[in-house]
Amino acid sequence: MSKGFALALVLVFLMASCVIVAKPVSGATGSENTWVEKEPMHQARSGLGVAVVNGKIYAIGGTTLSYISYTSLQDTGGIVGTNEEYDPAKDNWTYKASMPVPLVGFITAVCQNKIYCIDGNVNEVYDPATDMWENKSAITIPEGGQANVVDGKIYMISQSSTQVYDPVNDCWTTKAPMPIAQAGFVSAVVDNKIYVIGPTVRQFSSLTQIYDTEKDSWSQGLHPSPLNAYYTAAVATSGVMAPKRIYALGLVGEISVEVVTGGVDVYDPASDSWSHGAYMPTHRAGFGAAIINDLVYVIGGRVQTNSDIFGTNYTEYATNEQYTPFGYGTVPPVVSVDSPNNQNYSSTEISLNFTVNKPVNWAGYSLDGKENVTLNGNTTLAGLSNGLHNITVYANDTFGNIGASETIAFTIAKPEPFPTVPVAVVSMVIVAVACVGILLYLRKNRH
């Protein structure tokens, strides 16, 4: 095996990562912009795929390669199909069904709670619910790159193409390619737009290119990443537990592809600005990254330990490190009121239905500016008087942040009841008068 091929293989590892956003679970163990060590995988490996389904992380495939020989071709270690499930709540790993075809440096994405492992002419799909694998249609143009999921479809972006996979119809279509080819880039999704970050193919500059999936069009950020270098993976915080940011992880290539600094660069899409995060405790490349409840997990990876004319040695890692992003725990809950609405109601009993985007310690409402009333869930507002009313729902999350819904104005316009008693009395009087009139008439006629 040539040294040039070995370097190319390393680049494949550096570019292999998966970015998935999952439903919130607990697990924060550090203050913002800090790292903590979690339980490592059972098997050390790099070039693996990492994905999240239902609050669990799946570390799939990769390589255990520890030595590449340039002369005898007797390499140590190789590609594996190992599949391990990590439970952040329990901080433990469990073996699951292995990949039918072991892969390294492949692309992973999650759709409909299934994990798609895509590489060349292979599209292996793992269902955690059944712990089983199946094959789907291979990508039309077999190129490397990055995968992101938007509106239930997988967007595969490479240097020269953008391909979209529809899991429902098991088919691929082609979309607009990136205007300027980038190499060793990473990507993440914020507000249904895909941000592609990394150097140009010739490494003359670094770019942030933005793909709008709805318009099938590209734009460019004004401020590129701070260093003209490769990253290993990227994740995006959702704005639920931490402000919306993209975290580009595992800075490499400042001098050559063998330099691994473990740097973290943070991009704010709203302001198109960059900042620096705390360095990864274990500097490595070829790892996988995932995000759960806005907490970042960096899993596996490798480093080159030494190289000579005979071959190259690598150290494979089973390491699992958790990062707490900037501003974690400072974002107020978002409260949405589904009922009542801004309209007229003909009843004095109205349903109060609301949702909150994350776990809370307390919720309550204020009706017509009065003191808050504690809520244990959706309820019914009873005994409302006719006229205009307004209501605001509040929620206090586990970090003490208070969120408030918009104030809903509604009107009670219940018709007044039909006056049955007065009408009956009047009717009786009329009947009595009529009877008296008839009697007088009859009496007069007799005379």
C-alpha positions as CSV (number, residue, x, y, z in Angstrom):
1,M,0.0,0.0,0.0
2,S,1.5,3.4,-1.0
3,K,1.9,6.3,1.4
4,G,-0.3,8.4,-0.9
5,F,-3.1,5.9,-0.6
6,A,-2.7,5.9,3.2
7,L,-3.1,9.7,3.3
8,A,-6.1,9.5,1.1
9,L,-7.6,6.9,3.4
10,V,-7.0,9.2,6.4
11,L,-8.8,12.0,4.5
12,V,-11.8,9.7,4.1
13,F,-11.9,9.1,7.8
14,L,-11.7,12.8,8.5
15,M,-14.7,13.5,6.4
16,A,-16.8,10.7,7.7
17,S,-19.3,11.9,10.3
18,C,-23.0,12.0,11.0
19,V,-25.1,14.9,12.4
20,I,-28.4,14.0,13.8
21,V,-30.8,15.8,16.0
22,A,-33.1,13.8,18.4
23,K,-35.8,14.3,20.9
24,P,-34.8,15.8,24.3
25,V,-33.5,13.6,27.1
26,S,-31.7,14.4,30.3
27,G,-28.0,14.1,30.7
28,A,-26.3,17.5,31.1
29,T,-23.3,17.0,33.4
30,G,-21.1,20.1,32.9
31,S,-21.3,23.9,32.7
32,E,-21.4,25.6,29.3
33,N,-18.4,25.2,27.0
34,T,-16.9,22.2,28.9
35,W,-16.2,18.6,28.2
36,V,-16.7,15.5,30.3
37,E,-15.8,11.9,29.7
38,K,-18.5,9.3,29.3
39,E,-18.5,5.5,29.1
40,P,-16.4,4.5,26.0
41,M,-17.5,2.0,23.3
42,H,-16.7,-1.6,23.7
43,Q,-14.7,-1.6,20.4
44,A,-12.2,1.1,19.5
45,R,-12.6,2.3,15.9
46,S,-12.6,5.2,13.5
47,G,-14.4,6.1,10.3
48,L,-17.6,4.9,11.9
49,G,-21.1,6.2,11.4
50,V,-23.0,7.8,14.3
51,A,-26.7,8.3,14.4
52,V,-29.5,9.0,17.0
53,V,-32.9,7.4,17.2
54,N,-35.3,7.9,20.1
55,G,-32.7,9.3,22.4
56,K,-30.1,6.6,21.8
57,I,-26.8,6.8,19.9
58,Y,-25.8,4.1,17.5
59,A,-22.1,3.7,16.6
60,I,-21.9,1.6,13.4
61,G,-19.1,0.1,11.4
62,G,-15.7,1.7,11.0
63,T,-12.1,0.4,11.1
64,T,-9.8,-1.0,13.8
65,L,-6.8,-0.5,11.6
66,S,-3.7,0.1,13.7
67,Y,-0.9,-0.4,11.2
68,I,-0.5,0.1,7.5
69,S,2.4,-1.6,5.9
70,Y,4.0,0.0,2.7
71,T,6.0,-3.1,1.9
72,S,4.5,-6.4,3.0
73,L,0.8,-5.2,2.7
74,Q,0.3,-7.0,6.0
75,D,-2.0,-4.4,7.6
76,T,-3.2,-4.9,11.2
77,G,-6.9,-4.5,11.8
78,G,-9.6,-3.8,9.2
79,I,-13.1,-2.8,8.4
80,V,-15.8,-4.0,10.9
81,G,-19.6,-4.1,10.9
82,T,-19.9,-3.6,14.7
83,N,-23.1,-1.8,15.9
84,E,-23.3,-0.5,19.5
85,E,-26.1,1.4,21.1
86,Y,-25.4,4.1,23.7
87,D,-28.0,5.1,26.3
88,P,-27.1,8.6,27.7
89,A,-29.4,8.2,30.6
90,K,-27.7,5.0,31.8
91,D,-24.3,5.9,30.4
92,N,-23.8,2.4,29.0
93,W,-23.3,0.5,25.7
94,T,-25.1,-2.5,24.3
95,Y,-24.2,-4.6,21.2
96,K,-26.8,-4.7,18.4
97,A,-27.1,-6.5,15.1
98,S,-24.0,-5.9,13.0
99,M,-24.0,-4.4,9.5
100,P,-24.5,-7.1,6.8
101,V,-21.7,-5.4,4.7
102,P,-19.0,-3.8,6.9
103,L,-18.3,-0.2,5.9
104,V,-15.8,2.6,6.8
105,G,-15.9,6.3,5.9
106,F,-19.6,6.0,4.9
107,I,-22.4,8.5,5.3
108,T,-25.3,8.1,7.8
109,A,-28.7,9.8,8.2
110,V,-31.9,9.1,10.1
111,C,-35.4,9.1,8.5
112,Q,-38.6,7.8,10.0
113,N,-36.5,6.4,13.0
114,K,-34.4,4.3,10.7
115,I,-30.6,4.7,10.1
116,Y,-29.4,4.9,6.5
117,C,-25.8,3.9,5.9
118,I,-24.8,5.0,2.4
119,D,-21.5,4.3,0.6
120,G,-20.9,3.8,-3.1
121,N,-23.4,1.2,-4.3
122,V,-24.5,0.3,-0.8
123,N,-27.5,1.7,1.1
124,E,-28.0,-0.4,4.2
125,V,-30.8,0.6,6.5
126,Y,-31.0,-0.3,10.2
127,D,-34.2,-0.3,12.2
128,P,-33.5,0.0,16.0
129,A,-37.1,-1.0,16.8
130,T,-36.6,-4.5,15.3
131,D,-32.8,-4.7,15.4
132,M,-32.8,-5.7,11.8
133,W,-31.1,-4.5,8.5
134,E,-32.4,-4.2,5.0
135,N,-31.1,-2.9,1.6
136,K,-32.5,0.1,-0.2
137,S,-31.7,1.8,-3.5
138,A,-28.1,2.8,-3.9
139,I,-27.2,6.5,-4.5
140,T,-27.3,7.5,-8.2
141,I,-23.8,9.1,-8.3
142,P,-21.6,7.3,-5.8
143,E,-19.6,10.1,-4.3
144,G,-18.5,10.9,-0.7
145,G,-19.7,14.0,1.1
146,Q,-22.2,14.8,3.8
147,A,-25.8,13.9,4.5
148,N,-28.5,16.0,6.1
149,V,-32.2,15.4,6.7
150,V,-34.7,18.1,5.9
151,D,-38.5,17.5,5.8
152,G,-38.1,13.7,5.8
153,K,-35.7,13.5,2.9
154,I,-31.9,12.9,2.9
155,Y,-29.7,15.5,1.1
156,M,-26.4,14.0,0.0
157,I,-24.0,16.8,-0.8
158,S,-20.6,16.2,-2.4
159,Q,-18.0,18.4,-4.3
160,S,-19.9,18.1,-7.6
161,S,-23.5,17.0,-6.8
162,T,-26.5,17.3,-4.6
163,Q,-28.7,14.2,-4.5
164,V,-31.9,13.7,-2.6
165,Y,-33.2,10.4,-1.3
166,D,-37.0,9.9,-0.7
167,P,-37.4,7.0,1.8
168,V,-41.1,6.7,1.0
169,N,-40.6,6.0,-2.7
170,D,-37.0,4.6,-2.3
171,C,-35.7,6.8,-5.1
172,W,-33.0,9.4,-5.7
173,T,-33.2,12.8,-7.6
174,T,-30.6,15.4,-8.5
175,K,-30.6,19.0,-7.3
176,A,-28.4,22.0,-7.7
177,P,-24.8,21.4,-6.9
178,M,-22.7,23.7,-4.7
179,P,-21.4,26.6,-6.7
180,I,-17.8,26.4,-5.4
181,A,-16.4,22.9,-4.8
182,Q,-15.2,22.3,-1.2
183,A,-13.0,19.5,0.1
184,G,-13.2,17.9,3.5
185,F,-16.2,20.0,4.4
186,V,-18.7,19.4,7.2
187,S,-22.4,20.4,7.2
188,A,-25.3,20.9,9.5
189,V,-29.0,22.0,9.3
190,V,-30.4,25.2,10.9
191,D,-34.0,26.3,10.1
192,N,-34.2,23.8,7.2
193,K,-31.1,25.3,5.5
194,I,-28.0,23.2,5.0
195,Y,-24.7,25.0,6.0
196,V,-21.6,23.6,4.3
197,I,-18.3,24.6,6.0
198,G,-14.7,24.0,4.9
199,P,-11.9,24.9,2.5
200,T,-12.2,25.0,-1.2
201,V,-10.8,22.1,-3.2
202,R,-7.5,23.9,-3.7
203,Q,-7.4,25.2,-0.1
204,F,-7.0,28.7,-1.3
205,S,-9.8,29.8,1.1
206,S,-12.5,28.6,3.4
207,L,-16.2,29.0,2.7
208,T,-19.6,28.8,4.3
209,Q,-22.1,27.9,1.6
210,I,-25.8,27.7,2.4
211,Y,-28.3,25.5,0.6
212,D,-32.0,26.4,0.6
213,T,-33.9,23.1,0.2
214,E,-37.2,24.7,-0.6
215,K,-35.8,26.9,-3.4
216,D,-33.0,24.5,-4.5
217,S,-30.6,27.4,-4.5
218,W,-27.3,28.3,-2.9
219,S,-25.9,31.4,-1.2
220,Q,-22.7,32.2,0.6
221,G,-22.0,33.4,4.1
222,L,-19.9,36.6,4.3
223,H,-17.5,35.3,7.0
224,P,-15.7,32.0,6.4
225,S,-14.5,29.8,9.2
226,P,-11.5,31.2,11.1
227,L,-8.9,28.8,9.7
228,N,-8.4,27.3,6.3
229,A,-8.6,23.7,7.5
230,Y,-10.6,20.6,7.6
231,Y,-13.0,19.6,10.3
232,T,-14.0,16.1,11.2
233,A,-17.7,16.6,12.0
234,A,-20.3,19.3,12.7
235,V,-23.5,19.5,14.8
236,A,-26.2,22.1,15.2
237,T,-27.9,23.1,18.5
238,S,-31.7,23.4,18.1
239,G,-32.4,26.5,20.2
240,V,-34.4,24.5,22.7
241,M,-31.7,24.0,25.4
242,A,-29.0,26.1,23.8
243,P,-29.0,28.9,21.3
244,K,-28.9,27.9,17.6
245,R,-25.3,27.4,16.7
246,I,-23.2,25.2,14.4
247,Y,-20.2,23.5,16.2
248,A,-17.4,22.5,13.7
249,L,-15.4,19.8,15.6
250,G,-11.9,18.3,15.4
251,L,-9.9,20.9,13.5
252,V,-7.3,19.2,11.3
253,G,-5.0,20.1,8.5
254,E,-3.6,23.4,9.7
255,I,-0.3,22.2,8.5
256,S,-1.0,18.8,7.0
257,V,-3.7,16.2,7.3
258,E,-1.7,14.5,10.1
259,V,-2.1,17.5,12.4
260,V,-5.1,17.0,14.7
261,T,-5.7,19.9,17.2
262,G,-9.1,19.0,18.6
263,G,-10.3,22.5,18.0
264,V,-13.9,23.6,18.1
265,D,-15.2,26.5,16.0
266,V,-18.7,27.9,16.6
267,Y,-20.8,29.5,13.9
268,D,-23.8,31.7,14.6
269,P,-26.0,31.6,11.4
270,A,-28.1,34.6,12.6
271,S,-25.1,37.0,12.8
272,D,-22.9,35.1,10.3
273,S,-20.1,35.2,12.9
274,W,-17.6,32.8,14.4
275,S,-16.2,32.1,17.9
276,H,-14.0,29.4,19.5
277,G,-15.1,26.7,21.9
278,A,-13.1,24.6,24.4
279,Y,-10.7,22.1,22.8
280,M,-11.6,18.4,22.8
281,P,-9.9,16.6,25.6
282,T,-8.8,13.8,23.3
283,H,-7.4,15.2,20.1
284,R,-8.3,12.8,17.3
285,A,-9.9,12.6,13.8
286,G,-12.2,10.1,12.1
287,F,-14.7,10.2,14.9
288,G,-18.5,10.4,14.8
289,A,-20.6,13.1,16.3
290,A,-24.2,13.3,17.5
291,I,-26.4,15.7,19.4
292,I,-29.1,14.8,21.9
293,N,-31.0,17.5,23.8
294,D,-28.4,20.0,22.6
295,L,-25.6,18.0,24.2
296,V,-22.8,17.0,21.9
297,Y,-21.2,13.5,21.9
298,V,-17.9,12.8,20.1
299,I,-17.3,9.1,19.7
300,G,-14.4,7.0,18.5
301,G,-11.6,8.3,16.2
302,R,-7.9,7.8,15.6
303,V,-4.5,9.5,15.6
304,Q,-1.3,8.7,13.7
305,T,1.3,7.8,16.2
306,N,4.3,7.5,13.9
307,S,5.3,6.8,10.3
308,D,8.4,5.7,8.5
309,I,9.4,4.1,5.2
310,F,7.9,0.8,6.2
311,G,4.5,1.9,7.3
312,T,2.3,4.0,9.6
313,N,1.0,3.3,13.1
314,Y,-2.4,4.5,14.3
315,T,-4.1,4.5,17.7
316,E,-7.8,3.7,17.5
317,Y,-10.1,5.2,20.2
318,A,-13.3,4.0,21.9
319,T,-13.5,7.4,23.6
320,N,-16.9,9.0,24.2
321,E,-16.7,12.7,25.3
322,Q,-19.7,14.9,25.9
323,Y,-19.6,18.7,25.3
324,T,-22.0,21.3,26.8
325,P,-22.5,24.1,24.3
326,F,-22.5,27.9,25.0
327,G,-25.6,29.2,26.6
328,Y,-26.9,25.7,27.6
329,G,-29.8,26.1,29.9
330,T,-30.4,29.8,29.2
331,V,-33.1,29.5,26.6
332,P,-36.6,30.1,27.9
333,P,-39.3,27.5,27.0
334,V,-41.6,28.2,24.1
335,V,-45.3,28.1,25.1
336,S,-47.9,27.8,22.4
337,V,-51.7,28.1,23.0
338,D,-53.9,26.0,20.8
339,S,-57.2,27.0,22.5
340,P,-58.8,29.4,23.0
341,N,-58.2,31.4,19.8
342,N,-58.8,35.0,18.9
343,Q,-62.5,34.6,18.2
344,N,-66.1,34.7,19.6
345,Y,-67.5,31.8,21.7
346,S,-71.1,31.1,22.4
347,S,-70.3,29.1,25.6
348,T,-69.0,30.1,29.0
349,E,-66.8,27.0,29.1
350,I,-63.7,27.1,26.9
351,S,-60.9,24.5,26.6
352,L,-57.4,25.7,27.5
353,N,-55.0,23.6,25.5
354,F,-51.3,24.5,25.3
355,T,-47.9,22.9,24.5
356,V,-44.3,23.6,25.7
357,N,-41.3,22.6,23.7
358,K,-39.3,21.1,26.6
359,P,-39.7,19.7,30.2
360,V,-40.9,22.3,32.7
361,N,-41.2,22.5,36.5
362,W,-44.3,24.7,36.5
363,A,-47.0,26.0,34.2
364,G,-49.9,28.4,34.8
365,Y,-52.1,31.0,33.3
366,S,-53.3,34.5,33.9
367,L,-56.9,35.3,32.9
368,D,-57.8,39.0,32.4
369,G,-54.6,40.1,34.1
370,K,-55.4,38.3,37.4
371,E,-53.0,36.3,39.5
372,N,-51.5,33.1,37.9
373,V,-53.4,29.9,38.3
374,T,-51.3,26.7,38.4
375,L,-51.8,24.2,35.6
376,N,-51.3,20.4,35.6
377,G,-52.0,20.1,32.0
378,N,-54.8,21.1,29.6
379,T,-57.9,22.2,31.4
380,T,-61.3,23.9,31.0
381,L,-62.1,27.6,31.7
382,A,-65.5,27.6,33.3
383,G,-68.0,30.3,34.4
384,L,-66.7,32.9,31.9
385,S,-68.9,36.0,31.7
386,N,-70.1,37.6,28.5
387,G,-67.6,40.1,27.0
388,L,-64.0,40.4,26.1
389,H,-61.3,38.3,27.9
390,N,-57.6,37.7,27.5
391,I,-55.3,34.9,28.7
392,T,-51.5,34.3,28.8
393,V,-49.9,30.9,29.7
394,Y,-46.5,30.8,31.4
395,A,-44.0,28.0,32.0
396,N,-40.8,27.7,34.1
397,D,-38.2,25.2,32.9
398,T,-35.8,23.1,34.9
399,F,-33.2,25.8,34.7
400,G,-35.5,28.6,36.0
401,N,-36.1,30.2,32.6
402,I,-39.7,31.6,32.3
403,G,-41.4,31.5,28.9
404,A,-44.8,33.1,28.1
405,S,-47.2,32.5,25.3
406,E,-48.7,35.3,23.2
407,T,-51.7,36.9,24.9
408,I,-54.9,35.5,23.4
409,A,-58.0,37.8,23.3
410,F,-61.3,36.2,22.9
411,T,-65.0,37.1,23.4
412,I,-67.8,35.3,25.2
413,A,-71.1,36.0,23.5
414,K,-73.6,33.6,25.0
415,P,-77.2,34.4,24.0
416,E,-79.5,35.5,26.9
417,P,-82.0,32.7,27.9
418,F,-85.5,32.9,26.6
419,P,-87.7,34.5,29.4
420,T,-90.1,31.5,29.8
421,V,-91.6,32.5,33.2
422,P,-92.6,36.1,32.3
423,V,-94.0,35.0,29.0
424,A,-96.1,32.3,30.8
425,V,-97.5,34.9,33.2
426,V,-98.4,37.3,30.4
427,S,-100.0,34.4,28.5
428,M,-102.1,33.4,31.5
429,V,-103.3,37.0,31.9
430,I,-104.2,37.3,28.3
431,V,-106.2,34.0,28.5
432,A,-107.9,35.2,31.7
433,V,-108.9,38.5,30.1
434,A,-110.2,36.7,27.1
435,C,-112.2,34.3,29.2
436,V,-113.7,37.2,31.2
437,G,-114.6,38.9,27.9
438,I,-116.3,35.8,26.6
439,L,-118.3,35.3,29.8
440,L,-119.5,38.9,29.7
441,Y,-120.4,38.6,26.1
442,L,-122.4,35.4,26.7
443,R,-124.2,36.9,29.7
444,K,-125.1,40.0,27.8
445,N,-126.6,37.9,25.0
446,R,-128.8,36.0,27.4
447,H,-130.5,39.3,28.5
